[in-house]
Amino acid sequence: MTTDEERLTVVNVVASTRVAEELDLPDIAIQLNCEYEPEQFPGVVYRVVDPKLAILMFRSGRAVCTGGKDEQNIHTGIELMIGDLRAAGITTWDIEDVEIEVQNMVATYALHYPEDYDGTDKFTGEPLADAPRKLNLNNLTFHLPFDKVEYEPEQFPGLIYRLDYPKVVCLIFGSGKMVITGARHKSEILEAVEIIKDELADLL
């Protein structure tokens, strides 16, 4: 049996932190050979190769890390950055004093028919149990709370469903694929998946 967690892929974790009272960005750009174009963007872009991340550092000492696949990636990236800053003689807070807060997680999930579903494909006669599930998005708009749904196929091919709890936004596509954004923890994404599966149960 495939679990929701196995079907779920976290594609981006964005987190923020503060690593110093203040950072000298021109100095960091030179010392660490980072991208810095202040007329276009007010931060230095520090890139980590493994795990593949980009960390934006600002003069205020704040940093925003993006591209992580989980929270461990983010912690590894911030530690590497602090290590490089210190090795270059740039003052930062100790890693133990640095608080990292996840701001947003983006994940993809593919909806499948339940494992005990006894329906068959009307064209091939193949059993649909545990097969990827196509959705009629027009039909779906009538089954979801109308004040939480936006569906304008001429502007965007997916249905936008905003949940109040957990506070996330789900983009649902006719292929059965979903993109879930706005969560701060993986558990919130899994909870959203359960809610949507429940909403769809009576559509079978």
N, C-alpha and C positions, 0 to 999 in steps of 0.2 A: 504494500500500500504506500503510495506516494503522499507525503505529508505536505501541508501548506508551506511549511518552512523550506522544504526541498524545491518547491515550485517558485519560491520567492527569490529574486535576485536584487540585492541592494546595489544600485549603480552609482550612487554618490552620497557622501556624508559631508555636510558643511558644518564646521565648528568654529567658535571664536574663543579667543584667550587674550591674556595680557602678559607680556614677558619682561617688561621693564617700565621704569618711570617715564622714559623718553628714549627714542631711538634716533640716531644720526643717520638718516637714510642715504645721503650722498656717500658717506664713509662706508656704510654697509655695501652699497652697490659696487664700490671699487674693491673693497676687501674680499667680498664673496663672489664677485663677478656676476651680479644679479641684474635682471632687467629693471631699469628705472627711467621712466620718461615722465617727469612731474607735470609737464604741460598737457599730457594726455590722461594720466592717472596718478593720484597722490600717494601711491604706495610702491614699495619695492616688491618684485615678484621673485620669490625664492622657490626653486623647483627641487623636488625630491624624486630620484629615479626609482628607488625600490623601498617602500611602496610608491607608486606613481601619484604624486600630489603636487599641488601648487599652494604655497603659503604667501599671503599678501601681508606685508609688514607696514605699519603706519607710524608716523612720528610720535603719536601718543603712547607708543609701546604696545598697542593692540595688534593682534594678528588674526587673520581669518584663513582657515585651512579648508581647501576644497579638493574633491577628487577621491576621497577615501572610500573604501568599500565596507569598512567597519570602524568602530571606535578605536580599536588597537592600532590600525593604520595611522589614525590622527595622532595618537600619543607618540608613536614611533617617529612620525614626521616632525612634531614639535620638539622632541628630544634631540633629533639630529640637527635641527635649526639652532637650538640653544647651544649645542656642542660646537657648531661651526662659528657662531657669534663669539663665544668665549675664547675659542682658539685664535680668533682674529683680534682679541683684546677688547672686545666690545662688552660692556657691562650688561648683564641680565639678572633677573631674579633666579633663585635656585629652582630647579625643576619641581621640587616638593611643594614650592609656594605658588606654582602656576596652576590656575584652575582652568580646565577646558570644558566648554559647554557646547553640546551639540545643538545647532540651530535648525537644521533641516536634514531629513533623510529622503532620498528618492529611490523607489524600488519598482521593479516590474513583476507582474504575476500573470500567469495564464490560467484562465478558468477552464475546468474540465467537468464533464458529466460526473455525477456521483458514482462510486464503484459498484453500487448495487442497482444502478439504473438499468431497466430491462428493455428500453426502447432500441430501435435499430435505425440505421441510416436509410432514408426513404429511397435513395438512388441505388445504393450498393447492397443494402440488406445487412451490412456489417453491424455488430453490436456497438452501441455508443458508450457503454460503461467505461469510464476513465479515459474517454477520448476528448480531444480539444473541443471546446464548445463555441459554436458560432452564435452571435446574438443579433436580434432584430432591435436596433437602437430606438426606432420609432415606437415600437411596442413597449420597450423598457421605460420610456418617459412616462407612460401611464401607470407603471407599477411602483415607481419611486416617488417619494414626497415631492410634489410639483415645485414647491418653493426652494428646493435644494438642487434642482436639476437645470442645466442649460444644454440645449442641443440644437445647434444651427449648422447642419451638415454642409451648407454652401460656404461657411466660413472656416469650419474646423471639423475633421472627420470623426472626432470622438465626442462622446457624451461626457459632460462635466458634472460630477456629483460631489457636493460638499457635505461632509459629515460634521455634525456638531461635537460628537464624542465617539471616538477620539477625533480631535480637530484636524482633519486631513482633507485633501482634495483628491478625488479619484478620477482619472481620465479612462473611460471605458470605450473600447473599440469593438467593431462588429466581428473581428477575428476571435474575440474572447480574451484578448490581451488587455491588461490594465497597467496604468502607471499611477503610483500612489505617491503623493508628495505632501510635505508639511509636517510629517511626524518627527518626533525627537528621539523616539526609541523604537526598536524593531518590534517590540510587543504591541505598539499602537498600530503598526502596519498589519500585523497578523490579526488584530482585533477588527480592523476595517475590512479585511478579506472575509472574515467570518460573517460580519454584518451583511456584506453584499451577497455572499452565498445564500444567506437566509432570505434576503429580499428576492432572490432569483428562484428560490426553491419552488414556488408555486407557478413559475413560468414553464416548467418542464411539461 
